[in-house]
Amino acid sequence: MKVAAVLGGQWGDEGKGKVVDLLADRFGIVARYHGGHNAGHTVKFADRHFALHLLPAGIVRGTTSVIGPGVVVDPDALLAEIDSVVAAGIRVEGKLLLSNRAPLILPWHRLLDAAREKAAGAAKLGTTLRGIGPAYESVASRKAVRVADLPRTEGLRNRLVALHDEVARILESYGTDGIPSPDNVLESLARSEEKLRPHVADTGRWLRDHLARGDSLLAEGAHGAMLDVSAGTFPYVTSSCCTAAGVAAGLQIPPRALDASLVVLKAYSTRVGEGPFPTELLDATGEHLRTRGNEFGTSTGRPRRTGWFDAVVARTAVELSGADAVAITKLDVLDDLEEIPVCVAYRIDGREVSDVPALVEDVARARPRLETLPGWKTKTTAVTRFEDLPPAARDYVKFLEECCGAPAALISTGPRREETIWREDQEFVTALPAPRGQ
């Protein structure tokens, strides 16, 4: 295995940060391929927690880290994140590459995001208000300013004026004031360019050259399959491709380069923000999962909605990415429960449905058909061997495997790196590159 992808299988927040951290020292390169600083991965290293939003999780382990051209980049947010990890003793110099083709999130994008959400009222999408969607709109309309534009002062100003004139008219229609001028934005970008310059590269060419030499690459996904702009619960989705299909385009590498994909699934379900959530729990059990699982957003701090594991969603995610295996996280959060229902299908208007409907209104009407498994009422935190799990916990994992159609290669039993079960009998694990230094 030379190239693998770690992908979210639900609505984000599945624990991809820990999984990427576990795998990072087995790959020479870790790369983000989509999204922006609306994503958040939490990594624990040397008794410190790092909340990463743009930097690939491999950076804290000294793995060469790439921000690909499919990522929309807020220069101020990226520089603040670089400063925070450097202050913690993490080396970034010579270890971070930023694509010169990456589009930039500008102040007008953030203002437009906020204006639209405010105008939508109760019908808002629940975005992070960080300008992600409007930045991708600029890409689609071919008006985006990209990292490569930064050193070209006159050309950059012309692009800023064109974008400003278009967006300002829209913002004014929403009653937005305090719209920054092109010259103000140009001045800010000039300061950012000087600091980002050492990291900027043609990362597509760089990656293709390194793959041709036999180097290994781990693609780090953000969000989750149900937030995918096409396959998710549209329009309550993000603005990029969240499945394995986006890896090649987001990094500008050949599609056939991807050898394996690992879909990360929480042992129950969570969702942040608006949108339908068929297994949502609005009772004391839901609050227990939120408290026990510390379910608060890495990017926003918002409390996550909680619910039972949704096998319809998980199976769809596995199929969309052709997953070789899954990683199941936060199994230990279920330790105190007497019974653990799993959604195996939906019922909509009296019909049983085994796929996620295309219409969000249909997803909102879906009622879960639950199969209830016994809980184990035994502490699983820090268990590192599958055979040491309580029988009911092993049965639960096996049931999820059967529902998803993929084996569990990794099982997380706590937030720490060492609180992980590696299924050494699974092909995904045996095919991994050896850790560096071995």
C-alpha positions as MATLAB code, in Angstrom:
seq = 'MKVAAVLGGQWGDEGKGKVVDLLADRFGIVARYHGGHNAGHTVKFADRHFALHLLPAGIVRGTTSVIGPGVVVDPDALLAEIDSVVAAGIRVEGKLLLSNRAPLILPWHRLLDAAREKAAGAAKLGTTLRGIGPAYESVASRKAVRVADLPRTEGLRNRLVALHDEVARILESYGTDGIPSPDNVLESLARSEEKLRPHVADTGRWLRDHLARGDSLLAEGAHGAMLDVSAGTFPYVTSSCCTAAGVAAGLQIPPRALDASLVVLKAYSTRVGEGPFPTELLDATGEHLRTRGNEFGTSTGRPRRTGWFDAVVARTAVELSGADAVAITKLDVLDDLEEIPVCVAYRIDGREVSDVPALVEDVARARPRLETLPGWKTKTTAVTRFEDLPPAARDYVKFLEECCGAPAALISTGPRREETIWREDQEFVTALPAPRGQ';
ca = [
       0.000    0.000    0.000;
       1.528    3.292   -1.133;
      -1.460    5.659   -1.254;
      -4.409    5.498    1.127;
      -7.241    7.817    2.084;
      -8.935    8.352    5.451;
     -12.521    9.500    4.974;
     -15.493   10.400    7.145;
     -18.496    8.086    6.917;
     -21.177   10.121    8.676;
     -21.695   13.895    9.167;
     -18.117   14.668   10.141;
     -16.568   14.575   13.615;
     -16.056   10.807   13.364;
     -12.533   10.863   14.818;
     -10.551   11.148   11.588;
      -7.897   13.243   13.327;
      -6.941   10.437   15.688;
      -6.955    7.873   12.868;
      -4.736   10.028   10.647;
      -2.428   10.573   13.608;
      -2.229    6.800   14.125;
      -1.280    6.251   10.485;
       0.862    9.338    9.859;
       4.183    7.767   10.847;
       3.592    4.960    8.334;
       3.421    7.339    5.362;
       5.976    9.775    4.027;
       3.385   12.431    3.188;
      -0.003   13.459    4.600;
      -2.186   15.710    2.460;
      -5.481   17.566    2.835;
      -7.427   17.526   -0.419;
     -10.669   19.453    0.167;
     -12.635   21.701    2.491;
     -11.282   24.609    4.483;
     -10.979   25.744    8.073;
     -14.592   24.730    8.669;
     -13.195   21.249    9.303;
     -11.577   20.414   12.620;
      -9.357   17.485   13.581;
      -8.231   16.990   17.158;
      -4.837   15.337   17.634;
      -3.225   14.461   20.956;
       0.578   14.448   20.975;
       3.043   14.623   23.881;
       0.225   15.302   26.365;
      -1.022   18.236   24.318;
      -4.180   18.564   22.273;
      -3.957   20.199   18.859;
      -7.137   21.440   17.191;
      -6.193   21.529   13.520;
      -8.396   23.096   10.860;
      -6.195   23.537    7.791;
      -2.907   21.892    8.675;
      -2.837   18.146    7.950;
      -2.759   16.093   11.149;
       0.594   14.595   10.164;
       2.359   17.884   10.877;
       2.528   17.170   14.621;
       4.412   13.909   13.937;
       6.976   15.506   11.662;
       5.417   14.030    8.518;
       5.691   16.172    5.403;
       2.259   17.769    5.089;
       0.570   19.139    1.986;
      -2.420   21.445    1.575;
      -3.678   20.589   -1.875;
      -5.342   22.684   -4.578;
      -8.795   21.387   -3.634;
      -8.617   23.171   -0.269;
      -9.944   26.724    0.122;
      -7.525   28.666    2.296;
      -8.094   31.621    4.584;
      -4.555   33.096    4.785;
      -5.078   34.613    8.232;
      -6.493   31.373    9.634;
      -3.642   29.327    8.187;
      -0.962   31.659    9.522;
      -2.564   31.670   12.983;
      -2.591   27.883   12.970;
       1.052   27.732   11.870;
       1.977   30.123   14.683;
       0.117   28.003   17.238;
       1.874   24.736   16.359;
       5.274   26.429   16.081;
       4.744   27.916   19.554;
       4.106   24.358   20.772;
       7.487   23.234   19.426;
       6.251   21.636   16.193;
       8.557   22.111   13.214;
       6.807   23.529   10.158;
       9.745   24.823    8.140;
      10.505   22.362    5.357;
       7.570   20.177    6.425;
       4.577   22.123    5.058;
       3.691   22.668    1.411;
       0.808   24.881    0.253;
      -0.506   24.487   -3.271;
      -0.051   27.504   -5.492;
      -3.407   26.554   -7.044;
      -5.348   26.640   -3.767;
      -8.180   29.231   -3.855;
      -8.286   31.894   -1.154;
     -11.114   32.756    1.200;
     -11.377   36.544    1.249;
     -13.248   38.848    3.682;
     -16.086   39.251    1.174;
     -16.682   35.505    1.219;
     -17.114   35.522    4.985;
     -19.462   38.511    4.842;
     -21.554   36.845    2.145;
     -21.769   33.638    4.153;
     -22.993   35.520    7.219;
     -25.453   37.684    5.261;
     -27.090   34.691    3.620;
     -27.448   32.774    6.875;
     -28.949   35.800    8.609;
     -31.406   36.405    5.767;
     -32.466   32.746    5.734;
     -33.668   32.909    9.328;
     -35.149   29.586   10.437;
     -34.273   28.089    7.037;
     -30.537   28.662    7.485;
     -28.118   25.901    6.543;
     -26.080   26.168    9.742;
     -22.746   26.966    8.102;
     -19.659   27.814   10.133;
     -19.804   31.384    8.697;
     -16.210   31.058    7.523;
     -16.821   31.738    3.850;
     -16.279   28.217    2.574;
     -19.286   27.992    0.261;
     -18.858   31.467   -1.269;
     -15.150   30.736   -1.863;
     -16.027   27.577   -3.789;
     -18.615   29.623   -5.701;
     -15.811   31.917   -6.822;
     -13.924   28.866   -8.049;
     -16.942   27.604  -10.004;
     -17.521   31.042  -11.550;
     -13.792   31.323  -12.336;
     -13.437   34.508  -10.271;
     -11.339   33.020   -7.472;
      -8.059   34.496   -6.280;
      -5.521   31.712   -5.813;
      -2.246   31.453   -3.918;
      -0.338   31.816   -7.210;
      -1.886   35.277   -7.679;
      -0.390   36.676   -4.474;
       3.040   37.816   -5.768;
       1.517   39.451   -8.877;
       0.581   42.816   -7.362;
      -1.076   44.447  -10.379;
      -2.712   41.293  -11.657;
      -3.877   40.490   -8.144;
      -5.423   43.922   -7.739;
      -7.346   43.527  -10.993;
      -8.764   40.199   -9.832;
      -9.684   41.675   -6.451;
     -11.477   44.615   -8.048;
     -13.488   42.312  -10.318;
     -14.482   40.041   -7.442;
     -15.230   42.953   -5.115;
     -17.485   44.673   -7.636;
     -19.524   41.505   -8.109;
     -19.816   40.494   -4.463;
     -20.302   44.019   -3.118;
     -23.529   44.398   -5.100;
     -24.868   41.236   -3.518;
     -23.766   42.254   -0.033;
     -25.372   45.667   -0.397;
     -28.647   43.969   -1.336;
     -28.507   42.235    2.072;
     -27.844   45.554    3.803;
     -24.262   44.660    4.707;
     -22.020   47.605    5.528;
     -18.310   47.854    6.292;
     -17.373   46.059    3.066;
     -13.556   46.125    2.735;
     -12.157   47.833   -0.357;
      -9.936   45.961   -2.838;
      -6.953   48.014   -1.665;
      -7.535   47.051    1.977;
      -7.680   43.378    1.040;
      -4.627   43.756   -1.192;
      -2.630   45.204    1.693;
      -3.609   42.332    3.972;
      -2.779   39.718    1.335;
       0.643   41.283    0.744;
       1.498   40.703    4.410;
       0.235   37.130    4.216;
       2.130   36.385    1.010;
       5.465   37.222    2.597;
       4.853   34.773    5.451;
       3.383   32.000    3.296;
       5.986   32.236    0.522;
       8.405   29.617    1.955;
       5.627   26.988    1.884;
       4.163   27.621   -1.571;
       4.777   25.018   -4.275;
       3.202   23.315   -7.253;
       2.042   20.510   -4.985;
       0.428   18.518   -7.785;
       3.730   18.215   -9.616;
       5.551   17.631   -6.321;
       3.199   14.804   -5.317;
       3.247   13.130   -8.718;
       7.061   13.194   -8.730;
       7.265   11.743   -5.223;
       4.730    9.027   -5.977;
       6.687    8.118   -9.108;
       9.740    7.664   -6.875;
       7.815    5.266   -4.653;
       7.007    7.579   -1.732;
       3.860    6.883    0.279;
       0.922    9.246    0.738;
      -1.999    9.438    3.155;
      -4.892   11.608    1.947;
      -6.717   13.199    4.868;
     -10.424   13.729    4.292;
     -12.519   16.343    6.040;
     -16.213   16.309    6.976;
     -18.128   13.125    6.080;
     -20.015   11.386    3.302;
     -23.382   12.797    4.358;
     -21.940   16.306    3.988;
     -20.713   15.595    0.457;
     -21.973   18.292   -1.918;
     -23.519   15.693   -4.228;
     -24.156   12.533   -2.198;
     -25.050   14.107    1.140;
     -28.265   15.463    2.652;
     -28.399   18.338    0.176;
     -28.656   21.304    0.708;
     -27.507   20.716    4.301;
     -24.025   19.815    3.115;
     -20.595   21.335    2.689;
     -19.345   22.624   -0.673;
     -16.826   19.971   -1.679;
     -16.502   16.275   -2.428;
     -16.047   14.317    0.812;
     -15.589   10.823   -0.626;
     -12.643    9.014   -2.193;
     -13.774   10.391   -5.558;
     -12.371   13.793   -4.577;
      -8.865   12.669   -3.671;
      -7.357   12.672   -7.164;
      -8.872   16.006   -8.207;
      -8.162   17.659   -4.862;
      -4.482   16.676   -4.931;
      -3.990   16.536   -8.719;
      -2.729   12.972   -8.732;
      -3.911   10.109  -10.962;
      -7.108    8.366   -9.760;
      -5.430    4.974  -10.123;
      -2.782    6.038   -7.586;
      -5.190    5.405   -4.686;
      -4.570    1.902   -3.331;
      -6.943    1.785   -0.361;
      -9.511    3.794    1.549;
     -10.506    3.670    5.206;
     -13.884    5.068    6.231;
     -14.081    6.304    9.826;
     -17.346    5.692   11.693;
     -18.275    6.721   15.197;
     -19.929    3.893   17.175;
     -23.016    6.115   17.348;
     -24.013    9.148   15.258;
     -23.562   12.893   15.635;
     -24.364   15.914   13.540;
     -23.569   19.625   13.964;
     -25.893   22.329   12.690;
     -29.054   22.055   10.666;
     -30.410   19.251    8.509;
     -32.262   15.945    8.928;
     -30.909   13.336   11.325;
     -33.070   10.182   11.314;
     -31.668    8.559   14.477;
     -31.433   11.726   16.568;
     -31.984   11.338   20.300;
     -33.622   14.278   22.060;
     -33.797   12.626   25.463;
     -31.529   11.847   28.391;
     -29.720    9.152   26.407;
     -28.805   11.709   23.754;
     -27.501   14.046   26.435;
     -25.536   11.161   27.979;
     -23.824   10.473   24.641;
     -23.047   14.179   24.223;
     -21.549   14.476   27.704;
     -19.753   11.118   27.766;
     -18.415   11.595   24.235;
     -17.507   15.285   24.727;
     -19.537   16.074   21.636;
     -18.744   19.711   20.992;
     -17.460   20.950   17.650;
     -13.698   21.364   17.169;
     -14.234   24.236   14.724;
     -17.223   25.994   16.296;
     -17.623   24.691   19.851;
     -21.283   24.027   19.072;
     -22.885   21.071   20.894;
     -23.312   18.156   18.515;
     -26.641   16.462   18.038;
     -26.440   12.790   18.954;
     -28.202    9.624   17.843;
     -27.907    5.883   17.313;
     -25.597    4.369   14.724;
     -27.173    4.672   11.277;
     -26.200    1.702    9.133;
     -27.989    3.157    6.094;
     -25.620    6.119    6.202;
     -22.564    3.996    7.013;
     -23.208    1.477    4.251;
     -23.676    4.301    1.742;
     -20.372    5.867    2.799;
     -18.527    2.563    2.460;
     -19.982    1.992   -1.007;
     -19.314    5.551   -2.225;
     -15.612    5.317   -1.396;
     -15.165    1.627   -2.153;
     -13.803    1.307    1.361;
     -11.397   -1.531    2.065;
     -12.118   -1.253    5.779;
     -13.669    0.943    8.436;
     -12.337    2.391   11.667;
     -14.833    2.466   14.540;
     -14.265    5.215   17.098;
     -15.592    6.005   20.566;
     -16.731    2.470   21.307;
     -16.065    3.191   24.982;
     -18.715    5.945   25.028;
     -21.369    3.191   24.899;
     -20.027    1.361   27.956;
     -22.820    2.425   30.343;
     -25.812    1.562   28.163;
     -28.136   -1.380   28.853;
     -29.231   -1.621   25.226;
     -27.855   -0.170   21.994;
     -30.239    0.197   19.043;
     -28.859    0.378   15.492;
     -30.781    1.789   12.542;
     -30.780   -0.836    9.771;
     -33.336    0.772    7.432;
     -35.758    3.684    7.172;
     -39.521    3.730    6.962;
     -40.925    6.553    4.856;
     -44.677    6.829    4.334;
     -45.105    3.163    5.179;
     -42.333    1.952    2.841;
     -39.034    0.451    3.947;
     -36.045    2.234    2.420;
     -32.438    1.014    2.553;
     -30.769    3.997    0.863;
     -30.428    7.660    1.814;
     -33.122    9.497   -0.200;
     -32.099   12.268   -2.597;
     -34.753   14.682   -1.303;
     -34.017   16.226    2.065;
     -37.741   16.298    2.792;
     -37.824   12.508    2.491;
     -34.828   12.140    4.812;
     -36.613   14.382    7.323;
     -39.664   12.080    7.235;
     -37.604    8.924    7.584;
     -38.194    6.906   10.727;
     -35.446    4.475   11.717;
     -36.098    0.754   11.824;
     -34.021   -0.256   14.805;
     -32.465   -3.541   15.801;
     -31.520   -3.520   19.456;
     -28.356   -5.170   20.733;
     -27.486   -5.743   24.388;
     -25.009   -3.383   26.004;
     -21.965   -4.670   27.859;
     -21.981   -2.499   30.994;
     -18.233   -3.009   31.286;
     -15.413   -0.530   30.872;
     -13.714   -0.823   27.470;
     -11.543    2.291   27.758;
      -7.920    1.555   26.813;
      -8.604   -2.022   25.663;
      -6.085   -2.797   22.921;
      -6.958   -6.370   21.886;
     -10.215   -7.343   20.223;
     -10.445  -10.562   22.195;
     -10.292   -8.556   25.444;
     -13.500   -6.681   24.668;
     -16.628   -7.913   26.443;
     -18.525  -10.449   24.288;
     -21.400   -8.014   23.751;
     -18.983   -5.320   22.546;
     -17.390   -7.760   20.109;
     -20.856   -8.717   18.878;
     -21.709   -5.032   18.415;
     -18.599   -4.464   16.276;
     -19.353   -7.574   14.217;
     -22.918   -6.372   13.674;
     -21.681   -2.995   12.432;
     -19.233   -4.747   10.100;
     -22.055   -6.848    8.679;
     -24.296   -3.804    8.244;
     -21.584   -1.728    6.571;
     -20.154   -4.436    4.366;
     -16.566   -3.798    5.445;
     -14.298   -5.112    8.217;
     -13.211   -2.962   11.153;
      -9.444   -2.562   10.860;
      -9.118   -0.166   13.804;
     -11.276    0.341   16.891;
     -10.747    3.344   19.142;
     -11.378    2.792   22.840;
     -10.393    6.236   24.091;
      -8.933    9.573   22.980;
      -5.303    8.622   23.467;
      -3.215    7.253   20.623;
      -2.469    4.034   22.500;
      -6.166    3.431   23.282;
      -6.673    1.638   19.988;
      -7.309   -1.912   18.821;
      -5.338   -2.787   15.685;
      -6.992   -5.754   13.965;
      -3.794   -7.433   12.828;
      -5.778  -10.092   10.986;
      -7.329   -7.515    8.655;
      -5.812   -6.985    5.220;
      -5.880   -3.182    5.486;
      -3.627   -3.338    8.563;
      -1.226   -5.941    7.184;
      -0.843   -3.973    3.929;
       0.130   -0.726    5.670;
       3.702    0.529    5.293;
       5.878   -0.136    8.326;
       6.207    2.738   10.827;
       9.164    5.023   10.195;
      12.271    3.764   11.931;
      11.343    0.086   11.614;
];
